[in-house]
Amino acid sequence: MQDRLVFLISAPRSGSTLTARMLGAHSQIFAPVEPHLMPPLAHLGLHDRVDAAPYDPVITQLGLREFVGLLPKGEQDYLDALRAATDHLYECALAPSGRSHFLDKTPAYALVLPFLAKLYPDARYIVLTRHPVAVWSSVIDSFFDGDHRAAHAHNPILERYVPAIARFLREKPVNLHPLRYERLVEEPEREMSAVCEFLGLPFEPGMVDYGEQQEAPVQTSRGLGDPVTVGRETRPTTASVDKWAAALARDEGRLVQCREIVARLTDPDLESWGTPGPELRAALAAIEPRKAGPSKLRLTRHALERRALVAARRNIQHNALGRLVRLVRTGCDVLLR
């Protein structure tokens, strides 16, 4: 599958759903919902540990590493076996589409990039970045009703994703194509033409006017990701490019926290990301807050679903869902004994 597999790497809220819709409008690219195949495989024990699972992570890691050491080619045999499984799944999903390439758009892959590069060293990677404060601000407004403190406590998204993706861009362990969200929405024809050239496919104008295709892109209309704004438009728009600055000016607390977060990011990482640190800090310093609270947000079905998931995870040690999970785990342990 490697020569037919395309990974779209990005942080959440970076425009990956839009990019996937555009790519999925190509006659040779199948762009389904986010599969999330790789993070569980990466955390089976050999490459990363599982901190919370229905088995002992320490014993599993020790046992698996010892077992892999028995294989004639060691880690390579283990990776070959995992790749055989994922190849089969990708191929089965791709075949009914009649298309030649499978696009896997799962933002969580950015946190397991060393593993992914080992598993699929010959696949193609599109690495999408967006202004880091725009990413952070969008997470706050989309999933936390403007509560920047809760958003950061739940997921320090910039501290997690910026270093991981920046290192990937710097080291280039695989064949990758950098793509900037702001340039994509400003010059979609030029940027998509460059992506197609990278993939070895001819550019198709329908990729830009993705919402006017005769056949609705069923494969990307549901599932994880954010189809709300993308679904309202028929082609890329620059409307959201500078929203982050206005949001910071409306909320002094958000501005203060943003400056603190950016101060913890390194200049080499920000440079690799595409937003030089000195310029970013100067832009934040120039914003004058108006000491107003966060604006009222328009709720959608998608936003409500995602907030429900976030709320369930946030207090899972004490809520009903957490008690159910513990009950199931206990039952499984008893049955296994």
C-alpha positions in Angstrom: 0.0 0.0 0.0 2.9 2.4 0.5 2.9 3.9 -3.0 -0.9 4.4 -2.7 -1.0 5.8 0.8 -1.0 9.5 1.7 -0.9 10.7 5.3 -2.1 14.2 6.1 -0.2 15.3 9.2 -1.4 18.3 11.2 -2.5 19.5 14.6 -6.2 19.6 15.3 -8.0 22.7 14.1 -5.4 23.3 11.4 -7.7 23.1 8.4 -7.2 19.3 7.9 -10.9 18.7 7.2 -10.9 21.3 4.5 -7.7 19.9 3.0 -9.1 16.4 3.1 -12.3 17.5 1.3 -10.3 19.1 -1.4 -8.1 16.1 -1.9 -11.1 13.8 -1.7 -12.6 15.7 -4.6 -9.9 14.3 -6.8 -11.0 11.4 -8.9 -8.1 9.2 -7.7 -8.1 10.0 -4.0 -10.3 8.3 -1.4 -10.6 10.4 1.8 -12.7 8.6 4.4 -13.3 9.6 8.0 -10.3 9.6 10.4 -9.3 6.0 10.9 -7.1 6.5 14.0 -5.3 3.2 13.3 -1.8 4.2 14.3 -1.8 5.6 17.9 -3.0 2.2 19.4 -0.4 0.3 17.4 2.3 2.8 18.4 1.4 2.2 22.1 1.3 -1.6 22.1 4.4 -1.6 24.2 7.5 -1.9 21.9 7.7 1.7 20.7 5.6 3.4 23.5 3.9 2.4 26.7 0.3 2.4 27.5 -0.4 4.4 30.7 -4.0 3.4 31.1 -5.3 0.1 29.6 -7.1 -3.1 30.6 -3.7 -4.8 31.0 -0.5 -4.0 32.9 1.5 -1.6 30.8 4.9 -2.3 32.5 4.6 -6.1 32.2 3.3 -5.8 28.6 6.2 -3.6 27.6 8.8 -5.9 29.1 7.2 -9.0 27.7 6.7 -7.6 24.2 10.2 -6.2 24.0 11.6 -9.6 25.1 9.4 -11.4 22.6 10.4 -9.1 19.7 14.0 -9.8 20.6 13.4 -13.5 19.8 12.3 -12.7 16.2 15.0 -13.3 13.5 14.9 -9.7 12.4 13.8 -8.2 15.6 11.9 -4.9 15.3 11.8 -5.2 11.5 9.8 -8.5 11.7 7.4 -6.8 14.2 6.9 -3.7 12.0 6.4 -6.0 8.9 3.6 -7.8 10.8 1.9 -4.6 11.8 2.2 -3.3 8.3 0.6 -6.4 6.9 -2.4 -5.8 9.1 -2.8 -2.1 8.3 -2.1 -2.7 4.6 -5.0 -5.2 4.6 -7.4 -2.8 6.3 -6.4 0.1 4.0 -6.7 -2.0 0.9 -10.1 -3.4 1.9 -11.4 0.1 2.5 -9.9 1.5 -0.7 -11.1 -1.2 -3.1 -14.8 -0.3 -3.2 -14.1 3.3 -4.0 -12.4 2.5 -7.3 -9.7 5.1 -6.6 -6.0 4.6 -6.6 -4.9 6.5 -3.4 -6.0 6.4 0.2 -5.8 9.6 2.3 -5.5 9.0 6.0 -6.2 12.3 7.8 -5.9 11.7 11.5 -4.4 14.6 13.5 -3.4 12.3 16.4 -0.7 10.8 14.1 1.4 13.9 14.7 2.1 12.5 18.2 3.4 9.1 16.9 5.4 10.3 13.9 8.6 8.4 14.7 6.6 5.2 14.8 4.6 6.1 11.7 7.8 6.9 9.7 9.2 3.5 10.6 6.0 1.7 9.7 5.5 3.5 6.4 8.8 5.0 5.3 7.8 5.0 1.6 4.4 6.5 1.9 3.8 10.2 1.0 3.2 12.7 3.8 1.5 16.1 3.5 2.4 18.2 6.6 -0.2 20.9 7.2 0.5 23.8 9.5 -1.5 26.9 10.5 -0.7 29.9 12.6 -0.2 28.4 16.0 -2.4 30.9 17.9 -5.1 30.3 15.3 -5.0 26.6 16.1 -5.1 27.2 19.9 -7.9 29.8 19.6 -10.0 27.5 17.4 -9.7 24.7 19.9 -10.9 27.0 22.7 -13.9 28.3 20.8 -14.8 25.0 19.1 -14.7 22.6 22.1 -14.6 24.7 25.3 -17.0 27.6 24.8 -14.2 30.1 25.0 -12.8 28.8 28.3 -9.0 29.0 27.5 -8.0 27.7 30.9 -10.1 24.5 30.6 -8.8 24.0 27.1 -5.2 24.2 28.1 -5.7 22.0 31.2 -7.3 19.3 29.1 -4.9 19.4 26.2 -1.8 21.7 26.0 -2.1 21.5 22.2 0.7 23.8 21.1 3.2 22.4 23.6 2.4 18.9 22.3 2.0 19.4 18.5 4.4 22.2 17.6 7.6 20.4 18.7 6.5 17.1 17.3 5.6 18.4 13.8 8.5 20.9 13.7 11.0 18.1 14.3 9.4 16.0 11.6 9.7 18.9 9.2 13.3 19.6 10.1 14.5 16.0 10.0 12.5 14.9 7.0 12.7 11.2 7.7 10.2 10.5 4.9 9.1 12.0 1.6 7.0 14.9 2.7 5.4 18.1 1.3 4.9 21.1 3.6 1.5 22.9 3.2 0.6 26.1 4.9 -3.2 26.6 5.7 -3.1 30.4 5.1 -1.5 30.0 1.6 -3.9 27.2 0.8 -7.0 29.3 1.4 -5.4 32.4 -0.3 -4.1 30.6 -3.4 -5.9 27.2 -3.5 -5.2 26.4 -7.2 -1.5 27.0 -6.9 -1.2 25.0 -3.6 -3.3 22.1 -4.7 -1.4 21.9 -8.0 1.8 21.6 -6.0 0.3 18.9 -3.8 -0.8 16.9 -6.9 2.6 17.2 -8.4 4.1 15.8 -5.2 1.6 12.9 -5.3 2.2 12.2 -9.0 -1.3 13.0 -10.0 -2.8 15.5 -12.4 -4.4 18.6 -10.9 -8.2 18.7 -11.2 -10.0 22.1 -10.9 -12.8 20.3 -9.0 -10.5 20.0 -6.0 -10.8 23.7 -5.4 -14.5 23.9 -5.9 -15.1 20.8 -3.8 -18.6 21.8 -2.8 -19.9 21.9 -6.3 -19.0 18.3 -7.3 -21.9 16.4 -8.8 -21.3 13.5 -6.5 -21.4 14.4 -2.8 -18.1 13.5 -1.0 -19.8 11.0 1.3 -16.5 9.6 2.5 -15.7 12.9 4.3 -19.1 14.2 5.3 -19.3 12.4 8.7 -17.0 11.2 11.4 -14.3 13.0 13.4 -13.0 16.3 12.2 -15.0 19.5 11.8 -17.4 19.4 8.8 -19.4 22.5 9.9 -17.6 25.4 8.3 -16.3 23.2 5.4 -19.9 22.0 4.7 -21.2 25.6 4.5 -18.7 26.6 1.9 -18.1 25.4 -1.7 -14.4 26.4 -1.9 -11.7 27.6 0.5 -12.2 31.0 2.2 -9.9 33.3 4.1 -12.6 34.3 6.6 -11.0 32.6 9.5 -7.4 33.5 8.9 -7.2 36.4 11.3 -10.0 35.6 13.7 -7.5 34.6 16.4 -6.2 38.3 16.9 -9.8 39.6 17.4 -10.5 36.8 19.9 -7.4 37.7 21.9 -8.3 41.4 21.9 -11.7 40.6 23.3 -10.4 38.5 26.2 -7.4 39.8 28.3 -7.1 36.5 30.2 -6.8 34.6 26.9 -4.2 37.0 25.7 -2.1 36.6 28.8 -2.2 32.8 28.7 -1.4 32.8 25.0 1.7 34.9 25.6 2.8 32.5 28.4 2.3 29.5 26.1 4.2 31.0 23.2 7.0 31.9 25.5 7.5 28.2 26.2 7.8 27.3 22.5 11.3 27.4 21.0 12.4 29.6 18.1 13.7 26.7 16.1 10.4 24.9 16.4 8.3 28.0 15.5 10.6 28.7 12.6 10.2 25.1 11.3 6.4 25.4 11.8 6.4 28.5 9.6 5.7 31.2 12.1 9.0 32.8 13.3 9.1 33.3 17.1 10.2 37.0 17.2 7.5 37.9 14.7 4.8 36.0 16.7 5.8 37.5 20.0 5.9 41.0 18.6 2.4 40.5 17.1 1.1 39.3 20.5 2.8 42.2 22.3 1.0 44.7 20.0 -2.5 43.5 20.8 -4.4 45.8 23.1 -7.0 43.9 25.2 -10.4 45.5 25.7 -11.1 43.5 28.9 -14.3 42.0 27.6 -15.2 38.4 28.1 -15.3 35.7 25.4 -17.9 36.2 22.7 -21.1 34.1 22.5 -20.6 31.1 20.2 -23.0 29.6 17.8 -23.6 26.0 18.9 -23.9 23.2 16.2 -24.6 19.5 16.4 -21.0 18.8 15.8 -19.8 21.2 18.5 -22.2 19.8 21.0 -21.0 16.2 20.2 -17.3 17.2 20.6 -18.0 19.0 23.9 -19.8 16.1 25.3 -16.8 13.9 24.5 -14.5 16.4 26.1 -16.6 16.6 29.2 -16.8 12.9 29.6 -13.0 12.5 29.3 -12.3 15.5 31.6 -13.8 13.9 34.7 -13.6 10.2 33.7 -12.1 9.2 37.0 -15.3 10.2 38.9 -18.2 10.3 36.5 -20.6 7.5 35.4 -18.6 6.7 32.3 -15.5 6.2 34.3 -17.3 3.9 36.8 -18.6 1.9 33.8 -15.1 1.5 32.3 -13.7 0.4 35.7 -16.6 -2.1 36.1 -16.0 -3.6 32.6 -12.2 -3.9 33.3 -12.8 -5.6 36.6 -15.2 -8.0 35.0 -12.7 -8.8 32.3 -10.0 -9.4 34.8 -12.3 -11.8 36.8 -13.2 -13.7 33.6 -9.5 -14.0 32.5 -8.6 -15.4 35.8 
